[in-house]
Amino acid sequence: MHKTWQKGMAAAAIAALLLAGCGTSKAPLQGTAETPPSKSGQAVQPGTGGEKTTTPPETSAPKPDPDKKELKIKAYYSDAQLEKLVPKDVTIHIKQDQDKYLAALNQLKKSPDDNTIPLFKGFTYKNVALKDGQLNLDVSIADEGRLGSGGEEMLLDALQKTMFQFSEVKSIEVLVDGKQVESLMGHMDLPHPIKRSQS
């Protein structure tokens, strides 16, 4: 009986020592990648419902401006071999109706794909305005925008096809740095103004 009591006491003492040993185990270091510190100073165990980690919001495409309207037009480019004009359907965004002329001209400066070449690269539009059916266009041409005779002919053709799709445009007057010139690039005659074909 006495031995049984001693065995019971020894077992209780061992259990007490084991529990005490568990209590003195080293706590995880705060601030490690596995256990980030919480605001209360206690380590937050992953997946235990501690502080929520916030994920950055996904970057969505910019919302369309409700004040702008879309207009689908055809813009004209050269093919990759500089041999013929290629029409492309493009969408322009404008706030006012008169903005469509500059928006259409800006489309001619950039190629929509790898199979076409923009003929108006190197052009700067200094002034674009429609008055009494005539589209007045004042441009500057950088050296990179100058083309050979075939390219200049296609450029003039692209200008007419793109701008004359607006029925109110009856003629196009093109100035270079505010002056009338006989030719944009020295190869093709430049009429003043370029009139819509009656055909």
C-alpha beads as a LAMMPS data file, in Angstrom:
LAMMPS data file: protein, C-alpha beads

199 atoms
198 bonds

1 atom types
1 bond types

-500.0 500.0 xlo xhi
-500.0 500.0 ylo yhi
-500.0 500.0 zlo zhi

Masses

1 110.0

Atoms # bond

1 1 1 0.000 0.000 0.000
2 1 1 2.829 2.324 0.969
3 1 1 4.752 1.441 -2.238
4 1 1 1.684 2.065 -4.399
5 1 1 1.291 5.486 -2.821
6 1 1 4.960 6.269 -3.473
7 1 1 4.637 5.189 -7.112
8 1 1 1.608 7.438 -7.538
9 1 1 3.471 10.389 -6.018
10 1 1 6.477 9.762 -8.296
11 1 1 4.250 9.635 -11.374
12 1 1 2.575 12.899 -10.333
13 1 1 5.956 14.513 -9.783
14 1 1 7.185 13.438 -13.249
15 1 1 4.002 14.760 -14.840
16 1 1 4.442 18.059 -13.010
17 1 1 8.053 18.312 -14.215
18 1 1 7.016 17.580 -17.792
19 1 1 4.328 20.267 -17.695
20 1 1 6.756 22.746 -16.187
21 1 1 9.296 21.886 -18.896
22 1 1 6.719 22.648 -21.573
23 1 1 6.063 26.019 -20.042
24 1 1 9.716 27.029 -20.243
25 1 1 10.199 26.127 -23.900
26 1 1 11.527 28.997 -25.974
27 1 1 8.848 31.131 -27.569
28 1 1 9.339 31.807 -31.282
29 1 1 11.239 34.981 -32.085
30 1 1 9.022 37.878 -33.010
31 1 1 9.379 39.459 -36.399
32 1 1 10.487 36.361 -38.282
33 1 1 9.001 35.602 -41.654
34 1 1 7.103 32.653 -40.208
35 1 1 5.647 34.427 -37.191
36 1 1 5.200 38.171 -37.773
37 1 1 4.501 40.222 -34.646
38 1 1 1.004 41.395 -34.008
39 1 1 0.084 44.849 -32.759
40 1 1 -0.358 43.412 -29.245
41 1 1 3.264 42.215 -29.249
42 1 1 2.408 38.532 -29.485
43 1 1 3.554 36.388 -32.358
44 1 1 0.859 35.487 -34.818
45 1 1 0.957 31.908 -35.925
46 1 1 0.270 31.392 -39.638
47 1 1 -3.245 30.191 -40.347
48 1 1 -4.473 30.706 -36.761
49 1 1 -6.790 33.608 -37.481
50 1 1 -4.352 36.299 -36.394
51 1 1 -4.078 39.601 -38.183
52 1 1 -5.310 39.456 -41.744
53 1 1 -2.736 40.050 -44.430
54 1 1 -3.937 42.579 -46.988
55 1 1 -3.281 41.868 -50.634
56 1 1 -2.795 44.844 -52.939
57 1 1 -5.819 45.543 -55.131
58 1 1 -5.600 44.278 -58.669
59 1 1 -4.767 46.979 -61.172
60 1 1 -7.713 47.131 -63.505
61 1 1 -7.873 48.867 -66.858
62 1 1 -8.693 52.563 -66.620
63 1 1 -12.402 53.248 -66.759
64 1 1 -13.577 54.971 -69.913
65 1 1 -14.248 58.670 -69.554
66 1 1 -18.050 59.090 -69.589
67 1 1 -17.591 62.505 -71.245
68 1 1 -15.836 60.932 -74.237
69 1 1 -17.522 59.114 -77.072
70 1 1 -16.154 56.424 -79.325
71 1 1 -16.068 56.732 -83.067
72 1 1 -15.058 53.930 -85.421
73 1 1 -13.235 55.089 -88.552
74 1 1 -10.895 53.739 -91.210
75 1 1 -7.260 54.814 -91.117
76 1 1 -4.816 54.142 -93.940
77 1 1 -1.255 52.839 -93.724
78 1 1 1.370 51.378 -96.006
79 1 1 1.952 47.654 -96.201
80 1 1 5.299 46.369 -94.905
81 1 1 6.842 46.635 -98.406
82 1 1 5.768 50.275 -98.949
83 1 1 3.862 49.181 -102.053
84 1 1 0.178 49.811 -101.340
85 1 1 -2.251 51.384 -98.905
86 1 1 -3.895 49.203 -96.284
87 1 1 -7.130 50.329 -94.562
88 1 1 -7.568 49.475 -90.888
89 1 1 -10.617 49.867 -88.669
90 1 1 -9.668 51.936 -85.628
91 1 1 -11.568 53.517 -82.738
92 1 1 -10.993 57.114 -81.688
93 1 1 -12.186 58.753 -78.481
94 1 1 -13.367 62.343 -78.612
95 1 1 -15.048 64.822 -76.292
96 1 1 -16.375 67.164 -78.955
97 1 1 -17.236 66.576 -82.585
98 1 1 -14.443 68.829 -83.895
99 1 1 -11.862 66.709 -82.018
100 1 1 -12.328 63.839 -84.471
101 1 1 -10.095 65.353 -87.162
102 1 1 -7.009 65.561 -84.955
103 1 1 -7.802 62.164 -83.418
104 1 1 -7.997 60.611 -86.891
105 1 1 -4.729 62.271 -87.959
106 1 1 -3.015 60.981 -84.818
107 1 1 -4.038 57.439 -85.801
108 1 1 -1.997 57.855 -88.991
109 1 1 1.173 58.363 -86.912
110 1 1 1.120 54.938 -85.253
111 1 1 0.850 51.503 -86.740
112 1 1 -1.885 49.212 -85.394
113 1 1 0.138 46.045 -86.083
114 1 1 3.447 44.684 -87.381
115 1 1 2.163 44.315 -90.939
116 1 1 1.627 48.027 -91.595
117 1 1 3.800 51.141 -91.597
118 1 1 2.551 54.565 -90.449
119 1 1 3.134 57.110 -93.196
120 1 1 2.800 60.131 -90.896
121 1 1 5.547 59.197 -88.451
122 1 1 7.587 62.337 -87.812
123 1 1 4.629 64.676 -88.399
124 1 1 3.565 67.221 -85.798
125 1 1 0.116 68.750 -86.155
126 1 1 0.378 72.393 -85.133
127 1 1 -3.173 73.334 -86.026
128 1 1 -6.195 71.376 -87.216
129 1 1 -9.510 73.155 -87.823
130 1 1 -12.529 72.806 -90.088
131 1 1 -13.973 76.011 -91.512
132 1 1 -16.623 76.257 -94.216
133 1 1 -16.005 72.669 -95.339
134 1 1 -12.232 73.122 -95.588
135 1 1 -9.965 71.264 -93.186
136 1 1 -7.009 73.536 -92.486
137 1 1 -3.963 71.590 -91.435
138 1 1 -0.641 73.118 -90.375
139 1 1 2.145 70.566 -89.918
140 1 1 5.841 70.266 -89.177
141 1 1 7.782 67.384 -90.683
142 1 1 10.838 65.909 -88.968
143 1 1 13.615 64.348 -91.035
144 1 1 12.396 60.870 -90.038
145 1 1 9.014 61.675 -91.601
146 1 1 10.387 62.320 -95.085
147 1 1 9.684 59.594 -97.640
148 1 1 10.602 58.794 -101.233
149 1 1 8.285 59.593 -104.126
150 1 1 6.225 56.421 -103.707
151 1 1 5.878 56.999 -99.982
152 1 1 4.870 60.640 -100.453
153 1 1 2.219 59.654 -102.995
154 1 1 0.777 57.069 -100.584
155 1 1 0.883 59.604 -97.742
156 1 1 -1.220 62.109 -99.692
157 1 1 -3.597 59.311 -100.665
158 1 1 -3.863 58.144 -97.049
159 1 1 -4.585 61.714 -95.917
160 1 1 -7.425 62.099 -98.408
161 1 1 -8.966 58.683 -97.819
162 1 1 -8.867 59.132 -94.047
163 1 1 -10.158 62.698 -93.867
164 1 1 -12.687 62.614 -96.719
165 1 1 -14.603 59.836 -94.970
166 1 1 -16.040 62.709 -92.919
167 1 1 -18.744 63.959 -95.276
168 1 1 -18.488 67.562 -94.086
169 1 1 -14.843 67.798 -95.224
170 1 1 -14.921 69.086 -98.815
171 1 1 -11.254 70.123 -99.129
172 1 1 -7.957 69.956 -97.227
173 1 1 -5.485 72.836 -97.067
174 1 1 -2.058 71.645 -95.912
175 1 1 0.524 74.169 -94.698
176 1 1 4.050 73.374 -93.560
177 1 1 5.095 75.542 -90.627
178 1 1 2.376 78.016 -91.546
179 1 1 3.359 78.349 -95.222
180 1 1 2.041 77.009 -98.501
181 1 1 4.596 74.737 -100.173
182 1 1 4.677 73.261 -103.655
183 1 1 5.468 69.794 -102.297
184 1 1 5.561 68.174 -98.860
185 1 1 8.742 66.215 -99.539
186 1 1 9.902 67.414 -102.960
187 1 1 8.408 64.615 -105.064
188 1 1 4.656 65.185 -105.482
189 1 1 2.795 68.410 -106.244
190 1 1 0.672 69.610 -103.331
191 1 1 -2.582 71.259 -104.486
192 1 1 -3.923 74.210 -102.466
193 1 1 -6.375 73.036 -101.408
194 1 1 -6.721 69.298 -102.005
195 1 1 -10.319 68.900 -103.162
196 1 1 -12.593 65.953 -102.652
197 1 1 -12.841 63.885 -105.808
198 1 1 -16.236 64.143 -107.486
199 1 1 -16.163 60.480 -108.517

Bonds

1 1 1 2
2 1 2 3
3 1 3 4
4 1 4 5
5 1 5 6
6 1 6 7
7 1 7 8
8 1 8 9
9 1 9 10
10 1 10 11
11 1 11 12
12 1 12 13
13 1 13 14
14 1 14 15
15 1 15 16
16 1 16 17
17 1 17 18
18 1 18 19
19 1 19 20
20 1 20 21
21 1 21 22
22 1 22 23
23 1 23 24
24 1 24 25
25 1 25 26
26 1 26 27
27 1 27 28
28 1 28 29
29 1 29 30
30 1 30 31
31 1 31 32
32 1 32 33
33 1 33 34
34 1 34 35
35 1 35 36
36 1 36 37
37 1 37 38
38 1 38 39
39 1 39 40
40 1 40 41
41 1 41 42
42 1 42 43
43 1 43 44
44 1 44 45
45 1 45 46
46 1 46 47
47 1 47 48
48 1 48 49
49 1 49 50
50 1 50 51
51 1 51 52
52 1 52 53
53 1 53 54
54 1 54 55
55 1 55 56
56 1 56 57
57 1 57 58
58 1 58 59
59 1 59 60
60 1 60 61
61 1 61 62
62 1 62 63
63 1 63 64
64 1 64 65
65 1 65 66
66 1 66 67
67 1 67 68
68 1 68 69
69 1 69 70
70 1 70 71
71 1 71 72
72 1 72 73
73 1 73 74
74 1 74 75
75 1 75 76
76 1 76 77
77 1 77 78
78 1 78 79
79 1 79 80
80 1 80 81
81 1 81 82
82 1 82 83
83 1 83 84
84 1 84 85
85 1 85 86
86 1 86 87
87 1 87 88
88 1 88 89
89 1 89 90
90 1 90 91
91 1 91 92
92 1 92 93
93 1 93 94
94 1 94 95
95 1 95 96
96 1 96 97
97 1 97 98
98 1 98 99
99 1 99 100
100 1 100 101
101 1 101 102
102 1 102 103
103 1 103 104
104 1 104 105
105 1 105 106
106 1 106 107
107 1 107 108
108 1 108 109
109 1 109 110
110 1 110 111
111 1 111 112
112 1 112 113
113 1 113 114
114 1 114 115
115 1 115 116
116 1 116 117
117 1 117 118
118 1 118 119
119 1 119 120
120 1 120 121
121 1 121 122
122 1 122 123
123 1 123 124
124 1 124 125
125 1 125 126
126 1 126 127
127 1 127 128
128 1 128 129
129 1 129 130
130 1 130 131
131 1 131 132
132 1 132 133
133 1 133 134
134 1 134 135
135 1 135 136
136 1 136 137
137 1 137 138
138 1 138 139
139 1 139 140
140 1 140 141
141 1 141 142
142 1 142 143
143 1 143 144
144 1 144 145
145 1 145 146
146 1 146 147
147 1 147 148
148 1 148 149
149 1 149 150
150 1 150 151
151 1 151 152
152 1 152 153
153 1 153 154
154 1 154 155
155 1 155 156
156 1 156 157
157 1 157 158
158 1 158 159
159 1 159 160
160 1 160 161
161 1 161 162
162 1 162 163
163 1 163 164
164 1 164 165
165 1 165 166
166 1 166 167
167 1 167 168
168 1 168 169
169 1 169 170
170 1 170 171
171 1 171 172
172 1 172 173
173 1 173 174
174 1 174 175
175 1 175 176
176 1 176 177
177 1 177 178
178 1 178 179
179 1 179 180
180 1 180 181
181 1 181 182
182 1 182 183
183 1 183 184
184 1 184 185
185 1 185 186
186 1 186 187
187 1 187 188
188 1 188 189
189 1 189 190
190 1 190 191
191 1 191 192
192 1 192 193
193 1 193 194
194 1 194 195
195 1 195 196
196 1 196 197
197 1 197 198
198 1 198 199
